[in-house]
Amino acid sequence: MTAFSSNSITFNNPVTNVFDNGIILIVDDVPNNLKVLSDTLAQAGFEVAIATSGESALQQLEHTPVSLILLDVMMSGMNGFETCQHIKANLKTRNIPIIFITALSESVNKVTGFELGAIDYITKPFQQGEVLARVRTHLKLNQLSQSLEARNTELQKLTEQLEQRVTERTQELFASIETLKQTQQLMRLVFDTIPHWVGWKDINSVYLGCNQSLANVLNLSSPDEIVGKNDYDLLINKEQSDWYRVCDRRIMESGQAELHITEQWQRADGQQIWLDTSKMPLRDAKGNVFGILFVAEDITERQLAQEELKQQKQNLEEALAELQGTQVNWCKVKKCRRWETL
């Protein structure tokens, strides 16, 4: 049984609405309209609250969780349009869907209602099926809208978290890159201070880098210029390049270093020099060979000194042998003279 008061009454119904568990607020200053609408909705399983004026509706909205409002346009005092303006101006209640109630005989500018934020109109006299259909539809739409908004809010939070993570990861990456650059610069500095020629190649004997000493001897403007080149591109004669290719392949396939290889090498200016070269396979973190590292030292002066020393030794041995021969001959002459005297 519906009850009325000059302010508001809440109807509790044990039947749970399948569309929404909130309350439908009916605002009308005509008791008969309130009774018809509240009975219709309560019998359909909705929980209903009523207000007999715009002012009492605003008061009730401060403490009652409402899912939908049925609001009469033509009320004494604060009319429906004014009440709607107050509801939509309040951040707490602005998203509650509002359906205006109007009579067919009333001259109402429906556009004004929609501009104020209403979602629909119900006309008097009420058609029970129409009222329930519109209420259910808009409750469902509101529920879907709230669900979508919640999902959007969640998505926004996830997006912000992702953006934050991307920002943090980007900063970490930049820091890692900067550390890597510093490490590479340190390695370059170390390599460039080595007087020997240092170079490294990939599995196809294509240069990945070298130090400044090797760049200088190859007449390159910087070590970076060697990247992507092979021995055939570096003014090295074909015979030497073929030999280097075979040697590189042998070391990478065997996985064994070859140390202190003494070889002759022709510079770009045609000068022949001697090199002491050591070659070692390069391995990745899993131990797989991915290239080769070589270190070459110009030992031309040492080699020439050794050859000169060897020549001097040979000359000394020859001089010594000649001296010994001279001594033998002198002894023979001396002995012969002694016999002649006797």
C-alpha positions in Angstrom: 0.0 0.0 0.0 1.4 3.4 -1.0 1.8 6.1 1.7 2.3 9.9 1.1 3.7 12.8 3.1 4.3 16.4 2.3 8.0 15.7 1.9 9.0 12.2 0.8 8.3 8.5 1.3 10.5 5.5 0.5 9.0 2.2 -0.7 10.9 -0.9 0.0 10.2 -4.0 -2.0 11.8 -7.4 -1.4 11.8 -8.2 -5.1 15.2 -7.5 -6.7 15.1 -5.7 -10.1 17.0 -7.5 -12.7 18.2 -4.3 -14.3 19.4 -2.2 -11.3 19.4 -2.5 -7.5 19.1 1.3 -7.0 16.0 3.4 -6.2 13.7 5.2 -8.7 12.7 8.7 -7.4 9.3 10.0 -8.5 8.8 13.8 -8.2 5.3 15.1 -8.6 3.0 17.4 -6.6 -0.1 15.5 -7.6 -0.8 12.6 -5.1 -2.8 10.5 -7.6 0.1 10.6 -10.1 2.5 9.5 -7.4 0.3 6.6 -6.4 -0.2 5.4 -9.9 3.5 5.5 -10.8 4.7 4.1 -7.5 2.2 1.2 -7.5 3.1 0.4 -11.1 6.8 0.4 -10.4 6.6 -1.4 -7.0 4.5 -4.2 -8.4 7.1 -4.6 -11.2 9.8 -5.2 -8.5 11.4 -1.7 -8.3 12.3 0.1 -5.1 10.7 3.5 -5.2 11.1 6.8 -3.4 8.8 9.8 -3.9 9.1 13.6 -3.5 6.2 16.1 -3.7 8.3 19.1 -4.7 11.5 20.0 -6.4 13.0 21.2 -3.1 12.2 18.0 -1.3 13.6 16.0 -4.2 16.9 17.8 -4.0 17.1 17.2 -0.3 16.4 13.5 -0.7 19.1 13.2 -3.4 21.7 14.3 -0.9 21.4 11.0 1.1 19.5 8.6 -1.1 21.2 6.6 -3.9 19.0 7.0 -6.9 19.3 5.2 -10.2 16.6 7.1 -12.2 14.3 10.1 -11.7 10.7 10.5 -13.0 10.2 14.3 -12.8 7.0 16.2 -13.4 7.5 19.3 -15.5 4.5 21.4 -14.2 4.9 21.7 -10.4 4.1 24.6 -8.2 7.1 26.4 -6.7 10.2 25.0 -8.3 9.1 23.4 -11.6 10.6 20.4 -13.3 13.0 22.3 -15.5 14.4 24.2 -12.6 14.7 21.1 -10.5 16.5 19.4 -13.4 19.0 22.3 -13.6 19.9 21.9 -10.0 20.3 18.1 -10.3 22.6 18.4 -13.3 24.6 21.2 -11.7 25.5 18.9 -8.7 28.5 16.7 -9.4 27.1 14.1 -7.1 23.7 13.7 -9.0 24.5 15.0 -12.5 24.7 11.5 -14.0 21.3 10.3 -12.8 19.0 9.8 -15.8 15.9 12.0 -15.7 12.6 11.2 -17.5 10.2 14.1 -17.6 6.4 13.7 -16.9 4.0 15.8 -18.8 0.4 15.8 -19.8 -0.8 15.7 -23.4 -2.7 18.9 -22.8 0.3 20.7 -21.4 2.2 22.9 -23.8 5.8 21.9 -23.0 8.9 22.7 -25.0 10.5 19.2 -25.0 13.6 20.5 -26.6 14.3 22.6 -23.5 14.1 19.4 -21.4 16.5 17.6 -23.6 18.9 20.5 -23.6 18.8 20.5 -19.7 19.9 16.9 -19.7 16.7 14.8 -19.7 16.7 11.5 -21.6 13.0 11.0 -22.3 9.4 12.0 -21.7 6.4 10.1 -20.3 2.9 11.5 -20.9 -0.2 11.4 -18.8 -2.5 9.6 -18.6 0.1 6.8 -18.0 0.3 3.6 -20.0 1.6 1.0 -17.6 3.4 -1.0 -20.3 5.0 2.2 -21.7 6.2 3.4 -18.3 7.8 0.1 -17.4 9.4 -0.3 -20.9 10.9 3.2 -20.8 12.1 2.8 -17.2 13.7 -0.6 -17.8 15.3 0.7 -21.1 16.8 3.7 -19.5 17.9 1.8 -16.4 19.7 -0.7 -18.6 21.2 2.0 -20.7 22.4 3.9 -17.6 23.8 0.6 -16.2 25.6 0.0 -19.4 26.8 3.6 -19.5 28.2 3.3 -15.9 29.8 0.0 -16.8 31.4 1.5 -19.8 32.5 4.5 -17.8 34.0 2.3 -15.2 35.8 0.3 -17.9 37.0 3.5 -19.4 38.2 4.7 -16.0 40.0 1.3 -15.5 41.4 1.5 -19.0 42.6 5.0 -18.4 44.3 3.9 -15.2 45.9 1.0 -17.0 47.0 3.4 -19.8 48.5 5.7 -17.3 50.3 2.8 -15.6 51.5 1.6 -19.0 52.6 5.1 -19.9 54.4 5.4 -16.5 56.0 2.0 -17.1 57.0 3.0 -20.6 58.5 6.2 -19.3 60.4 4.4 -16.6 61.6 1.7 -19.0 62.6 4.4 -21.5 64.6 6.2 -18.8 66.2 2.8 -17.9 66.9 2.2 -21.5 68.4 5.6 -22.0 70.5 5.1 -18.9 71.6 1.7 -20.2 72.4 3.2 -23.6 74.4 5.9 -21.9 76.3 3.3 -19.8 76.9 1.3 -22.9 78.2 4.4 -24.7 80.5 5.1 -21.8 81.6 1.5 -21.9 82.2 1.6 -25.6 84.0 4.9 -25.3 86.2 3.4 -22.6 86.8 0.3 -24.8 87.6 2.5 -27.8 90.0 4.5 -25.6 91.7 1.4 -24.4 92.0 -0.1 -27.9 93.2 3.2 -29.3 96.0 3.4 -26.8 97.3 0.0 -27.9 100.1 0.5 -30.3 99.4 -2.9 -32.0 96.8 -3.2 -34.8 93.5 -4.6 -33.4 90.6 -5.6 -35.6 87.5 -7.7 -35.2 85.3 -9.3 -37.9 82.0 -11.2 -38.1 81.5 -14.8 -39.2 81.8 -13.7 -42.8 85.1 -11.9 -42.2 83.4 -8.6 -42.6 84.9 -5.9 -40.3 82.9 -4.9 -37.2 85.5 -2.5 -36.0 89.2 -1.7 -35.4 91.4 0.5 -33.3 93.0 3.8 -34.4 96.4 2.2 -35.1 95.0 -0.2 -37.7 92.9 2.7 -39.2 96.0 4.8 -39.5 98.0 2.1 -41.4 95.0 1.4 -43.7 94.7 5.2 -44.4 91.2 5.4 -43.0 89.9 8.7 -41.6 88.5 6.9 -38.5 88.0 3.4 -37.1 84.3 3.6 -37.9 85.1 3.7 -41.6 86.2 0.0 -41.6 82.8 -1.2 -40.5 81.2 -3.3 -43.3 84.4 -3.7 -45.3 86.4 -6.8 -45.9 90.1 -7.3 -46.6 89.5 -7.1 -50.4 88.1 -3.6 -49.9 91.2 -2.3 -48.0 93.9 -2.1 -50.7 95.2 -5.4 -49.6 96.4 -7.5 -52.5 94.1 -10.5 -53.5 96.7 -13.1 -52.5 96.9 -11.8 -49.0 93.2 -11.3 -48.7 92.6 -14.9 -49.9 95.1 -16.1 -47.2 93.4 -14.1 -44.5 90.0 -15.4 -45.5 91.3 -19.0 -45.3 93.0 -18.4 -42.0 89.9 -16.7 -40.5 87.7 -19.6 -41.6 90.0 -22.2 -40.1 90.1 -20.5 -36.7 86.4 -19.9 -36.5 85.6 -23.5 -37.5 88.1 -25.0 -35.1 87.4 -22.6 -32.3 91.1 -22.5 -31.5 93.3 -19.5 -31.4 96.5 -19.2 -33.5 99.1 -17.1 -31.8 102.3 -15.4 -33.0 102.0 -16.0 -36.7 105.0 -14.4 -38.4 104.1 -13.1 -41.8 105.1 -10.5 -44.4 102.6 -7.8 -45.2 102.5 -5.2 -47.9 101.4 -1.7 -46.9 99.3 0.5 -49.1 102.5 2.4 -50.1 104.0 -0.9 -51.3 106.5 -1.2 -48.4 107.0 -4.8 -47.2 106.9 -5.2 -43.4 106.9 -8.1 -41.0 104.0 -8.8 -38.6 103.5 -10.9 -35.5 99.8 -11.7 -35.6 97.6 -13.6 -33.1 94.0 -14.5 -34.0 91.3 -15.6 -31.6 87.6 -16.7 -32.2 85.0 -14.4 -30.7 82.2 -16.1 -28.8 78.8 -14.9 -27.6 77.3 -15.5 -24.1 76.3 -19.1 -25.1 79.8 -19.9 -26.3 78.9 -19.8 -30.1 81.6 -18.4 -32.4 80.4 -15.3 -34.1 83.6 -13.8 -35.4 87.3 -13.3 -35.0 89.6 -10.9 -33.2 93.2 -10.3 -34.4 96.1 -8.4 -32.9 99.1 -7.6 -35.1 102.4 -6.1 -34.2 104.9 -4.5 -36.6 108.1 -6.5 -35.9 109.9 -5.2 -39.0 112.7 -3.6 -37.0 113.1 -6.7 -34.8 113.0 -8.9 -37.8 115.6 -6.8 -39.6 117.7 -6.7 -36.5 117.5 -10.5 -36.2 118.4 -10.9 -39.8 121.3 -8.5 -39.4 122.4 -10.4 -36.3 122.1 -13.6 -38.2 124.2 -12.1 -41.1 126.8 -10.9 -38.6 127.0 -14.3 -37.0 127.4 -15.9 -40.4 130.1 -13.3 -41.3 131.8 -14.0 -38.0 131.7 -17.7 -38.6 133.1 -17.3 -42.1 135.9 -15.0 -40.8 136.7 -17.4 -38.0 136.8 -20.3 -40.5 139.1 -18.2 -42.7 141.3 -17.4 -39.8 141.5 -21.0 -38.8 142.5 -21.9 -42.4 145.1 -19.2 -42.3 146.6 -20.5 -39.1 146.7 -24.1 -40.5 148.5 -22.9 -43.6 151.0 -20.8 -41.5 151.7 -23.9 -39.4 152.4 -26.0 -42.4 154.7 -23.3 -43.9 156.6 -23.0 -40.6 157.0 -26.8 -40.3 158.3 -27.0 -43.8 160.9 -24.4 -43.2 162.1 -26.2 -40.1 162.6 -29.4 -42.1 164.5 -27.5 -44.7 166.9 -26.1 -42.0 167.6 -29.5 -40.7 
